[in-house]
Amino acid sequence: MSFRNLRVSQRSALGFGLIGLIVLILGVFSLKQMADIRERSSEVGTGWMPSIVALGDLSDNIMRTRIFALRLVLINDSDVDQSTRES
């Protein structure tokens, strides 16, 4: 049976059916990809973000220590020296 031997309505139905099948396959594929993306984003949220936040806190504490050390070295005022040592 040749494609040209079909009536117009049959050819249209076959064409729309093929397009519908392609859209359905694309939809299933995209749902799978979205599930994969969601799984990886939850992995980043639960596994990586606490580590990144902890590193940020560590960096803040190191920077604070450096600032106070430089303040002690550079400033010769005894009041500032005492307040820096208390901090």
Backbone as ProteinMPNN parsed JSONL, in Angstrom:
{"seq_chain_A": "MSFRNLRVSQRSALGFGLIGLIVLILGVFSLKQMADIRERSSEVGTGWMPSIVALGDLSDNIMRTRIFALRLVLINDSDVDQSTRES", "coords_chain_A": {"N_chain_A": [[0.854, -1.17, 0.0], [0.752, 2.05, -0.984], [1.769, 5.322, 0.025], [0.678, 7.352, -1.473], [-1.628, 6.261, -2.444], [-3.468, 6.371, -0.443], [-6.355, 7.962, 0.987], [-6.955, 11.496, 1.466], [-7.851, 12.104, 4.046], [-7.03, 9.857, 5.461], [-4.255, 10.019, 5.136], [-3.817, 12.441, 6.486], [-4.636, 11.762, 9.088], [-2.744, 9.789, 9.659], [-0.4, 11.326, 9.528], [-0.839, 13.241, 11.601], [-1.068, 11.452, 13.711], [1.525, 10.418, 13.764], [2.952, 12.747, 14.431], [1.796, 13.196, 16.945], [2.747, 10.908, 18.295], [5.505, 11.417, 18.273], [5.554, 13.741, 19.861], [4.617, 12.648, 22.26], [6.697, 10.826, 22.893], [8.793, 12.659, 23.181], [7.825, 14.079, 25.404], [7.855, 12.107, 27.442], [10.594, 11.604, 27.529], [11.524, 14.153, 28.334], [10.36, 14.347, 30.888], [11.777, 12.349, 32.218], [14.349, 13.445, 32.116], [13.931, 15.77, 33.641], [13.383, 14.637, 36.139], [15.862, 13.544, 36.663], [17.406, 15.892, 36.843], [16.216, 17.033, 39.097], [16.929, 15.172, 41.065], [19.719, 15.467, 41.103], [19.936, 18.147, 41.871], [18.894, 18.062, 44.449], [20.865, 16.525, 45.61], [23.01, 18.301, 45.501], [21.991, 20.264, 47.194], [21.745, 18.951, 49.673], [24.186, 17.681, 50.121], [26.433, 19.191, 49.204], [26.055, 21.948, 49.776], [26.055, 22.416, 52.672], [28.771, 21.95, 53.172], [29.963, 23.967, 51.675], [28.971, 26.227, 52.972], [30.153, 25.833, 55.489], [32.85, 26.117, 54.799], [32.805, 28.792, 54.054], [32.239, 29.999, 56.534], [34.572, 29.26, 57.9], [36.458, 30.67, 56.414], [35.644, 33.29, 57.0], [36.24, 33.369, 59.756], [39.029, 33.022, 59.724], [39.772, 35.328, 58.338], [38.912, 37.256, 60.145], [40.628, 36.745, 62.296], [43.067, 37.417, 61.1], [42.672, 40.152, 60.677], [42.488, 41.135, 63.322], [45.053, 40.454, 64.229], [46.684, 42.031, 62.579], [45.782, 44.509, 63.431], [46.72, 44.543, 66.05], [49.459, 44.594, 65.572], [49.874, 46.98, 64.117], [48.676, 49.178, 65.475], [49.493, 51.298, 68.127], [48.228, 52.189, 70.348], [47.202, 51.871, 73.682], [44.584, 51.509, 74.655], [43.108, 50.641, 72.418], [44.582, 48.384, 71.911], [44.039, 46.821, 74.184], [41.229, 46.454, 73.918], [41.184, 45.047, 71.528], [42.474, 42.68, 72.226], [40.598, 41.631, 73.95], [38.516, 40.956, 72.268]], "CA_chain_A": [[0.0, 0.0, 0.0], [1.567, 3.246, -1.131], [1.278, 6.503, 0.737], [-0.117, 8.147, -2.423], [-2.911, 5.594, -2.699], [-4.374, 6.64, 0.679], [-7.156, 9.177, 0.859], [-6.413, 12.652, 2.18], [-8.193, 11.993, 5.464], [-6.168, 8.831, 6.042], [-2.898, 10.583, 5.203], [-3.813, 13.445, 7.554], [-4.699, 11.039, 10.359], [-1.439, 9.157, 9.837], [0.569, 12.398, 9.817], [-1.092, 13.758, 12.952], [-0.728, 10.378, 14.643], [2.991, 10.394, 13.858], [3.344, 13.934, 15.203], [1.392, 12.93, 18.329], [3.678, 9.924, 18.843], [6.772, 12.112, 18.509], [5.342, 14.617, 21.021], [4.532, 11.779, 23.44], [8.055, 10.351, 23.185], [9.54, 13.809, 23.681], [7.331, 14.37, 26.743], [8.377, 11.096, 28.369], [12.021, 11.866, 27.647], [11.744, 15.366, 29.121], [10.034, 14.036, 32.28], [12.913, 11.607, 32.766], [15.443, 14.386, 32.299], [13.587, 16.649, 34.767], [13.565, 13.848, 37.36], [17.311, 13.46, 36.856], [17.847, 17.209, 37.303], [15.742, 17.204, 40.473], [17.752, 14.319, 41.926], [21.053, 16.078, 41.236], [19.844, 19.391, 42.637], [18.745, 17.712, 45.86], [22.197, 16.092, 46.04], [23.788, 19.514, 45.75], [21.423, 20.947, 48.352], [21.967, 18.242, 50.935], [25.563, 17.225, 50.272], [27.478, 20.171, 48.916], [25.83, 23.27, 50.355], [26.576, 22.551, 54.035], [30.227, 22.042, 53.102], [30.315, 25.3, 51.169], [28.679, 27.165, 54.059], [31.186, 25.642, 56.508], [34.075, 26.741, 54.292], [32.62, 30.245, 54.143], [32.413, 30.368, 57.942], [35.993, 29.123, 58.207], [37.13, 31.801, 55.77], [35.325, 34.475, 57.796], [36.989, 33.32, 61.01], [40.446, 33.26, 59.417], [39.912, 36.751, 58.002], [38.763, 38.013, 61.407], [41.889, 36.569, 63.03], [44.102, 38.216, 60.422], [42.403, 41.575, 60.928], [42.871, 41.448, 64.699], [46.512, 40.361, 64.333], [47.241, 43.244, 61.963], [45.444, 45.64, 64.295], [47.652, 44.509, 67.178], [50.805, 44.949, 65.108], [49.965, 48.326, 63.571], [48.207, 50.242, 66.354], [50.265, 51.327, 69.359], [47.408, 52.752, 71.41], [46.961, 50.824, 74.675], [43.141, 51.251, 74.764], [42.739, 49.811, 71.277], [45.274, 47.113, 72.111], [43.292, 46.055, 75.18], [39.928, 46.069, 73.361], [41.423, 44.036, 70.51], [42.802, 41.418, 72.896], [39.368, 41.114, 74.557], [37.61, 40.484, 71.212]], "C_chain_A": [[0.903, 1.237, 0.0], [0.921, 4.423, -0.397], [0.387, 7.348, -0.168], [-1.491, 7.525, -2.683], [-3.912, 5.837, -1.581], [-5.173, 7.902, 0.404], [-6.542, 10.279, 1.717], [-6.691, 12.539, 3.674], [-7.302, 10.945, 6.151], [-4.722, 9.318, 6.169], [-2.793, 11.614, 6.318], [-3.814, 12.771, 8.923], [-3.36, 10.367, 10.655], [-0.367, 10.194, 10.196], [0.393, 12.953, 11.219], [-0.788, 12.707, 14.015], [0.779, 10.279, 14.849], [3.512, 11.579, 14.663], [2.991, 13.745, 16.677], [2.323, 11.938, 19.005], [5.027, 10.569, 19.158], [6.661, 13.026, 19.731], [5.278, 13.802, 22.309], [5.91, 11.258, 23.842], [8.901, 11.477, 23.757], [9.111, 14.174, 25.101], [7.857, 13.39, 27.776], [9.867, 11.31, 28.592], [12.299, 13.089, 28.52], [11.391, 15.148, 30.591], [11.165, 13.268, 32.947], [14.081, 12.548, 33.035], [15.177, 15.322, 33.484], [13.727, 15.92, 36.099], [15.041, 13.716, 37.685], [17.867, 14.783, 37.389], [17.427, 17.435, 38.745], [16.585, 16.389, 41.446], [19.133, 14.946, 42.148], [21.004, 17.38, 42.029], [19.63, 19.109, 44.118], [20.062, 17.206, 46.431], [23.08, 17.294, 46.35], [23.294, 20.208, 47.01], [21.734, 20.273, 49.674], [23.423, 17.873, 51.164], [26.6, 18.31, 50.162], [27.282, 21.487, 49.648], [26.29, 23.384, 51.808], [28.104, 22.657, 54.064], [30.672, 23.429, 52.646], [30.065, 26.353, 52.238], [29.731, 27.053, 55.15], [32.511, 26.259, 56.059], [33.982, 28.265, 54.329], [32.796, 30.743, 55.569], [33.869, 30.293, 58.353], [36.778, 30.291, 57.621], [36.88, 33.093, 56.536], [36.132, 34.511, 59.087], [38.48, 33.568, 60.793], [40.673, 34.738, 59.1], [39.807, 37.614, 59.253], [40.043, 37.934, 62.236], [43.004, 37.398, 62.405], [43.911, 39.708, 60.691], [42.84, 41.963, 62.336], [44.387, 41.385, 64.886], [47.17, 41.597, 63.725], [46.946, 44.476, 62.812], [46.398, 45.694, 65.485], [49.058, 44.95, 66.771], [50.892, 46.425, 64.752], [49.591, 49.436, 64.55], [48.936, 50.147, 67.689], [49.484, 51.897, 70.533], [47.015, 51.641, 72.392], [45.462, 50.514, 74.83], [42.662, 50.34, 73.63], [43.357, 48.432, 71.413], [44.496, 46.226, 73.083], [41.936, 45.585, 74.639], [40.09, 44.996, 72.288], [41.717, 42.684, 71.147], [41.563, 40.801, 73.555], [38.428, 40.506, 73.511], [37.869, 39.092, 70.775]], "O_chain_A": [[1.719, 1.419, 0.903], [-0.297, 4.494, -0.232], [-0.551, 7.989, 0.306], [-2.414, 8.222, -3.105], [-5.095, 5.54, -1.746], [-4.727, 8.793, -0.319], [-5.711, 10.014, 2.585], [-5.82, 12.858, 4.484], [-6.877, 11.137, 7.29], [-4.054, 9.065, 7.172], [-1.785, 11.66, 7.023], [-3.069, 13.175, 9.815], [-2.901, 10.383, 11.797], [0.468, 9.956, 11.069], [1.371, 13.119, 11.948], [-0.305, 13.038, 15.098], [1.251, 10.082, 15.969], [4.414, 11.424, 15.486], [3.78, 14.089, 17.557], [2.658, 12.111, 20.177], [5.621, 10.29, 20.2], [7.58, 13.076, 20.549], [5.822, 14.215, 23.334], [6.243, 11.255, 25.027], [9.645, 11.269, 24.715], [9.953, 14.543, 25.919], [8.261, 13.793, 28.866], [10.348, 11.208, 29.721], [13.206, 13.065, 29.352], [12.055, 15.706, 31.464], [11.477, 13.509, 34.113], [14.729, 12.451, 34.077], [16.093, 15.632, 34.246], [14.147, 16.52, 37.087], [15.431, 13.769, 38.851], [18.707, 14.786, 38.289], [18.2, 17.974, 39.537], [16.918, 16.866, 42.531], [19.643, 14.947, 43.268], [21.932, 17.684, 42.779], [20.137, 19.848, 44.962], [20.352, 17.429, 47.606], [23.81, 17.3, 47.341], [24.098, 20.688, 47.809], [21.961, 20.943, 50.681], [23.849, 17.765, 52.314], [27.548, 18.348, 50.946], [28.258, 22.086, 50.099], [26.886, 24.404, 52.152], [28.66, 23.378, 54.892], [31.635, 23.989, 53.169], [30.864, 27.276, 52.394], [30.164, 28.071, 55.689], [33.216, 26.861, 56.868], [34.97, 28.945, 54.605], [33.421, 31.778, 55.799], [34.356, 31.163, 59.075], [37.668, 30.833, 58.276], [37.792, 33.903, 56.706], [36.649, 35.56, 59.471], [39.12, 34.25, 61.594], [41.658, 35.326, 59.545], [40.538, 38.595, 59.398], [40.487, 38.931, 62.805], [43.797, 38.012, 63.118], [44.88, 40.436, 60.906], [43.484, 42.995, 62.528], [44.945, 42.188, 65.633], [48.111, 42.147, 64.298], [47.773, 45.384, 62.899], [46.835, 46.775, 65.881], [49.758, 45.604, 67.544], [51.898, 47.066, 65.06], [50.138, 50.535, 64.462], [48.999, 49.084, 68.306], [50.045, 52.067, 71.615], [46.544, 50.584, 71.971], [45.104, 49.369, 75.109], [41.91, 49.392, 73.855], [42.732, 47.427, 71.072], [44.314, 45.033, 72.839], [41.539, 44.444, 74.875], [39.228, 44.128, 72.149], [41.255, 41.653, 70.656], [41.486, 39.581, 73.702], [37.627, 39.63, 73.839], [37.175, 38.582, 69.895]]}, "name": "protein", "num_of_chains": 1, "seq": "MSFRNLRVSQRSALGFGLIGLIVLILGVFSLKQMADIRERSSEVGTGWMPSIVALGDLSDNIMRTRIFALRLVLINDSDVDQSTRES"}
